[in-house]
């Protein structure tokens, strides 16, 4: 499984990526909206883990572009505020499958990705 993580905190992103890689999940780590969009233009992923707020934008723009490029890719958002706590993110972005409240432990993230893999059990939707 291939997962892209967009997380502005480099240390936290590296911890998450390291944990997922130990679980056998191939990860690509980016630290900004610009980097995430660039990767989505040239790579495919089986799932995305997106921090809601990135230094130059956020998860909404990345998830929206991903929905265009890979319509079926599941998105997990990580939110450190109460914004979108009402579930409205699911109405805005149909590819968001989970909102995890920060702080997120690596094993919880791996469990969510494993669930998505079992549920959708397929490769990426775009070449």
C-alpha positions in Angstrom: 0.0 0.0 0.0 1.2 3.5 -0.9 0.3 6.4 1.4 1.1 10.1 1.2 1.4 12.0 4.4 1.1 15.8 4.4 2.2 17.1 7.8 3.8 20.5 8.5 5.6 19.2 11.6 8.6 17.4 10.2 9.4 15.4 13.3 5.8 14.2 13.7 5.5 13.4 10.0 8.7 11.3 10.2 7.4 9.5 13.3 4.2 8.6 11.5 6.0 7.6 8.3 8.5 5.5 10.3 5.6 3.7 12.1 3.7 3.0 8.9 6.8 1.8 7.1 7.5 -0.7 10.0 4.0 -1.9 9.3 4.9 -2.5 5.6 3.2 0.6 4.2 5.2 2.6 1.6 5.0 6.2 2.6 5.7 9.5 0.9 6.1 12.4 3.3 5.5 16.1 2.3 5.4 19.2 4.4 3.3 21.7 2.4 0.3 22.0 0.1 2.6 22.8 -2.8 4.6 19.6 -2.2 1.5 17.5 -1.9 0.0 18.8 -5.1 3.3 18.2 -6.9 3.4 14.6 -5.8 -0.3 14.0 -6.8 0.5 15.3 -10.3 3.2 12.5 -10.8 2.4 9.7 -8.4 -0.6 7.6 -7.3 -1.5 6.6 -3.8 -3.8 4.2 -2.1 -4.6 6.6 0.7 -3.8 10.1 1.8 -3.2 11.4 5.4 -3.6 15.2 5.4 -3.1 17.6 8.2 -6.0 20.1 7.9 -3.7 23.2 8.1 -0.4 23.3 6.2 1.9 26.3 5.9 0.8 27.3 2.5 -2.8 26.1 2.5 -4.4 22.9 3.7 -6.0 19.6 3.3 -9.1 20.9 1.5 -7.2 22.0 -1.6 -5.1 18.8 -1.6 -8.2 16.5 -1.1 -10.1 18.4 -3.8 -7.2 17.9 -6.3 -6.9 14.3 -5.3 -10.6 13.8 -5.9 -10.0 15.0 -9.5 -6.8 13.1 -10.1 -7.7 9.9 -8.2 -11.5 10.0 -7.5 -11.6 6.9 -5.3 -8.5 7.5 -3.1 -9.6 7.6 0.5 -8.4 10.6 2.6 -7.8 10.7 6.3 -7.6 14.2 7.7 -5.9 15.1 11.0 -7.4 18.1 12.8 -5.9 19.8 15.8 -8.8 22.3 16.2 -12.5 22.0 16.7 -13.1 23.3 13.2 -15.1 20.7 11.2 -15.9 18.8 14.4 -19.5 18.9 13.2 -18.7 16.5 10.3 -19.2 19.1 7.6 -15.9 18.1 6.0 -17.7 15.0 4.7 -20.1 17.1 2.8 -17.4 19.3 1.3 -15.0 16.5 0.3 -16.6 13.2 -0.7 -13.2 11.4 -0.6 -12.6 12.2 3.1 -13.3 8.9 5.0 -12.0 9.8 8.4 -11.2 12.8 10.6 -8.7 12.0 13.3 -8.3 14.4 16.2 -4.7 15.4 17.0 -2.6 14.2 18.6 -2.7 10.9 16.6 -0.7 7.9 17.6 1.2 6.0 14.9 -0.7 2.7 15.8 -4.0 4.4 15.4 -3.1 5.8 12.1 -1.9 2.4 10.9 -5.1 0.8 12.1 -7.2 3.3 10.1 -5.1 2.7 7.0 -5.4 -1.0 7.5 -9.2 -0.6 7.8 -9.3 1.4 4.5 -7.1 -1.2 2.8 -9.5 -4.0 3.9 -12.6 -2.1 3.0 -11.5 -0.8 -0.4 -8.9 -3.5 -1.1 -7.8 -2.1 -4.4 -5.0 -0.2 -5.9 -5.0 3.5 -6.9 -7.6 4.7 -9.3 -5.3 6.6 -11.7 -2.2 5.5 -13.6 
